[in-house]
C-alpha cells in the first residue's frame, strides 16, 4: 500500500509572559534543547530555532497525525516546566497564545536564515513584519 506524502512546515512564534526578558544567555541553550527534544518526541522535525529575550521562533515539519495546538501545548508545557525546575530562582512563564504560519518548501531556506539570525535582526531592526507579528500578545 502506498504511503502518504506530506510536507507540512509551520513557523511558530510565542513570547514570554508579559514580554518579560526571561530568555537569558545562562538558560537559552537549555531552553532551546528542551524545545527541540520535545518537538522530536512528538514526531516533529525541527528545522530552526532562535529568538531574543522575550520571544522565540521555531520552524517545524509537522506530522499529519497531530493537531498543531497539541504540538504547541506539548512544547510550551515541557519547556516551561523544565525551566522552572532547573532555574527555581528565576521567573519563567510563556504567554498563553502563539502564532503559526505555514511555510512553502520554496521559502524554507529564507525562513531558517531569518529564525537563526533573530538577535541580529532585532539589533539592526531589519525585521520581517509578517514573521514578527505572528505572535499575539496577552
JORA-V687402 format. One record per run of one state. SS is the DSSP state (alpha for helix, beta for strand, coil for the rest). FROM is the first residue (numbers start at 1). TO is the last residue. If there is no record, write none. Layout:
ss=[SS:SS]
from=[FROM:FROM]
to=[TO:TO]
This chain:
ss=[coil:beta:alpha:coil:alpha:coil:beta:coil:beta:coil:alpha:coil:beta:coil:beta:coil:alpha:coil:alpha:coil:alpha:coil]
from=[1:8:17:20:25:42:45:53:55:63:68:87:94:95:99:103:105:117:118:125:129:133]
to=[7:16:19:24:41:44:52:54:62:67:86:93:94:98:102:104:116:117:124:128:132:138]
